[in-house]
Amino acid sequence: MNVLFSSVHYWLADHPTISQFEWKQGHTFGSSLIFLTLSISIYLSLSLLSFRFSSLLPTLSATTLHCITAVHSLILCLLSLIMVVGCSLAVLHQMPRHDDYWRWVFCFPGNNRTLPRGPVFFWVHFCYLSKILEFMDTLLIILSSSRSRRLSFLHVYHHTMVPLLCYLGIYTSQSLIHIAVITNASVHVLMYAYYFLCSIGKRPWWKRLVTDCQIVQFIFGFICSPIMVYYHFITEVGCSGFGPWCACITFNASLLALFLDFHSNNYGNKIRKDRDSKMEKQT
Ligand SMILES: CC(C)(COP(=O)(O)OP(=O)(O)OC[C@H]1O[C@@H](n2cnc3c(N)ncnc32)[C@H](O)[C@@H]1OP(=O)(O)O)[C@@H](O)C(=O)NCCC(=O)NCCSC(=O)CC(=O)O
């Protein structure tokens, strides 16, 4: 067991590529503003164009589409799991050894005292790049027969904003960003496992649980934030990345509202009653 833990720790936190990681603006992969702007612009234009002209897209057989979707979802499920373990170990590794470690968990020292380097920022950078890979989700939805139901404002808004906020988070060494990576990746393990099972034709009964976990994730963001705000105002140097955190918490609130709406539309009482009465009529 110890050997397993040591080797996981080495490969996910101690390895020189991870422990000596440093975000160098314009040098690290994906760190230039051009990369971010182009990725988001291409994503948005292609999503809108392919939705508008979906009939012109090459048609894939349902089997091919399901195979691609299954592989993509499985890859993201595994990457999310690696991120949960990697980022958690990175936090333990990078946490200061003195008494102030709890403060550090909620508030990276501000005033340029925290630079985006070390294992924690390696995993935040990894998460940022995974958000670019998640753009594929939209393409898969556009190519599917259920696109009119599933290509929602929520979906495109979420996929557009998250890479932007991750970028700002790394750029400003934003406090709480490691907590966001760990909670979001944990939820994504479940979400991509759900999508994987759907794409191989086994629709799980626990869809609602996935949505519930997503909602809990947003609420959790509100629980951690006051602690950071408290430290920001009582310490001389404040917390790093306070401005981008304000953008994140606003985004969090908007997603919470959209997900509560999704929840009531998909699992609300009326929907359930309609479904039950349909079943009764059929039997
Ligand atoms: C249970 C949910 C995860 C998904 O609900 P939906 O009603 O959209 O999904 P669904 O039940 O129709 O999903 C099944 C369909 O997804 C297809 N599918 C499989 N893998 C996929 C992938 N990687 N991307 C997109 N679609 C995929 C299956 O083949 C199947 O298609 P077919 O039906 O054709 O057989 C929900 O909680 C949710 O997140 N809803 C919001 C919509 C959304 O886009 N969410 C993801 C981004 S937001 C996010 O990620 C927030 C966060 O950070 O937690």
The ligand as an SDF file (V2000), in Angstrom:
LIG
                    3D

 54 56  0  0  0  0  0  0  0  0999 V2000
  -27.1440   14.7900  -16.0770 C   0  0  0  0  0  0  0  0  0  0  0  0
  -26.4800   15.9480  -16.7950 C   0  0  0  0  0  0  0  0  0  0  0  0
  -24.9600   15.8590  -16.5950 C   0  0  0  0  0  0  0  0  0  0  0  0
  -26.7450   15.9000  -18.3000 C   0  0  0  0  0  0  0  0  0  0  0  0
  -28.0930   16.0680  -18.5710 O   0  0  0  0  0  0  0  0  0  0  0  0
  -28.6380   16.0770  -20.1170 P   0  0  0  0  0  0  0  0  0  0  0  0
  -30.1380   16.0220  -20.0480 O   0  0  0  0  0  0  0  0  0  0  0  0
  -27.9980   17.1920  -20.8500 O   0  0  0  0  0  0  0  0  0  0  0  0
  -28.0050   14.7560  -20.7070 O   0  0  0  0  0  0  0  0  0  0  0  0
  -28.6590   13.4130  -21.2770 P   0  0  0  0  0  0  0  0  0  0  0  0
  -29.2830   12.5860  -20.2190 O   0  0  0  0  0  0  0  0  0  0  0  0
  -29.4910   13.7290  -22.4720 O   0  0  0  0  0  0  0  0  0  0  0  0
  -27.2740   12.6880  -21.7280 O   0  0  0  0  0  0  0  0  0  0  0  0
  -27.2350   11.5380  -22.5080 C   0  0  0  0  0  0  0  0  0  0  0  0
  -26.7380   11.8270  -23.8970 C   0  0  0  0  0  0  0  0  0  0  0  0
  -25.3940   12.4070  -23.8140 O   0  0  0  0  0  0  0  0  0  0  0  0
  -24.5870   11.8230  -24.8390 C   0  0  0  0  0  0  0  0  0  0  0  0
  -23.1800   11.9850  -24.4870 N   0  0  0  0  0  0  0  0  0  0  0  0
  -22.3170   11.0570  -24.0720 C   0  0  0  0  0  0  0  0  0  0  0  0
  -21.1180   11.5740  -23.8180 N   0  0  0  0  0  0  0  0  0  0  0  0
  -21.2300   12.9100  -24.0420 C   0  0  0  0  0  0  0  0  0  0  0  0
  -20.3390   13.9930  -23.9400 C   0  0  0  0  0  0  0  0  0  0  0  0
  -19.1040   13.8210  -23.5140 N   0  0  0  0  0  0  0  0  0  0  0  0
  -20.7780   15.2240  -24.2410 N   0  0  0  0  0  0  0  0  0  0  0  0
  -22.0460   15.4050  -24.6300 C   0  0  0  0  0  0  0  0  0  0  0  0
  -22.9370   14.4200  -24.7470 N   0  0  0  0  0  0  0  0  0  0  0  0
  -22.5360   13.1770  -24.4770 C   0  0  0  0  0  0  0  0  0  0  0  0
  -25.0750   10.4000  -24.8450 C   0  0  0  0  0  0  0  0  0  0  0  0
  -24.6360    9.7440  -26.0080 O   0  0  0  0  0  0  0  0  0  0  0  0
  -26.5900   10.6060  -24.7780 C   0  0  0  0  0  0  0  0  0  0  0  0
  -27.0650   10.9650  -26.0780 O   0  0  0  0  0  0  0  0  0  0  0  0
  -28.4870   10.4550  -26.6870 P   0  0  0  0  0  0  0  0  0  0  0  0
  -29.5300   11.0310  -25.7510 O   0  0  0  0  0  0  0  0  0  0  0  0
  -28.5230   11.0540  -28.0580 O   0  0  0  0  0  0  0  0  0  0  0  0
  -28.3940    8.9650  -26.6270 O   0  0  0  0  0  0  0  0  0  0  0  0
  -27.0490   17.2590  -16.2020 C   0  0  0  0  0  0  0  0  0  0  0  0
  -26.8800   17.3070  -14.7910 O   0  0  0  0  0  0  0  0  0  0  0  0
  -26.4360   18.4840  -16.8130 C   0  0  0  0  0  0  0  0  0  0  0  0
  -25.2710   18.8290  -16.6440 O   0  0  0  0  0  0  0  0  0  0  0  0
  -27.2590   19.2090  -17.6000 N   0  0  0  0  0  0  0  0  0  0  0  0
  -26.8290   20.4690  -18.2310 C   0  0  0  0  0  0  0  0  0  0  0  0
  -26.4600   20.2340  -19.6380 C   0  0  0  0  0  0  0  0  0  0  0  0
  -24.9530   20.1600  -19.9320 C   0  0  0  0  0  0  0  0  0  0  0  0
  -24.5270   20.4360  -21.0360 O   0  0  0  0  0  0  0  0  0  0  0  0
  -24.1210   19.7730  -18.9210 N   0  0  0  0  0  0  0  0  0  0  0  0
  -22.6450   19.6540  -19.0700 C   0  0  0  0  0  0  0  0  0  0  0  0
  -21.9210   20.9710  -18.9890 C   0  0  0  0  0  0  0  0  0  0  0  0
  -22.2090   21.8970  -17.5090 S   0  0  0  0  0  0  0  0  0  0  0  0
  -21.0670   21.3180  -16.3730 C   0  0  0  0  0  0  0  0  0  0  0  0
  -20.2110   20.5820  -16.6950 O   0  0  0  0  0  0  0  0  0  0  0  0
  -21.2380   21.8800  -15.0090 C   0  0  0  0  0  0  0  0  0  0  0  0
  -20.2010   21.3750  -14.1220 C   0  0  0  0  0  0  0  0  0  0  0  0
  -19.0790   21.8700  -14.1880 O   0  0  0  0  0  0  0  0  0  0  0  0
  -20.4710   20.4870  -13.2960 O   0  0  0  0  0  0  0  0  0  0  0  0
  1  2  1  0
  2  3  1  0
  2  4  1  0
  2 36  1  0
  4  5  1  0
  5  6  1  0
  6  7  2  0
  6  8  1  0
  6  9  1  0
  9 10  1  0
 10 11  2  0
 10 12  1  0
 10 13  1  0
 13 14  1  0
 14 15  1  0
 15 16  1  0
 15 30  1  0
 16 17  1  0
 17 18  1  0
 17 28  1  0
 18 19  1  0
 18 27  1  0
 19 20  2  0
 20 21  1  0
 21 22  1  0
 21 27  2  0
 22 23  1  0
 22 24  2  0
 24 25  1  0
 25 26  2  0
 26 27  1  0
 28 29  1  0
 28 30  1  0
 30 31  1  0
 31 32  1  0
 32 33  2  0
 32 34  1  0
 32 35  1  0
 36 37  1  0
 36 38  1  0
 38 39  2  0
 38 40  1  0
 40 41  1  0
 41 42  1  0
 42 43  1  0
 43 44  2  0
 43 45  1  0
 45 46  1  0
 46 47  1  0
 47 48  1  0
 48 49  1  0
 49 50  2  0
 49 51  1  0
 51 52  1  0
 52 53  2  0
 52 54  1  0
M  END
$$$$
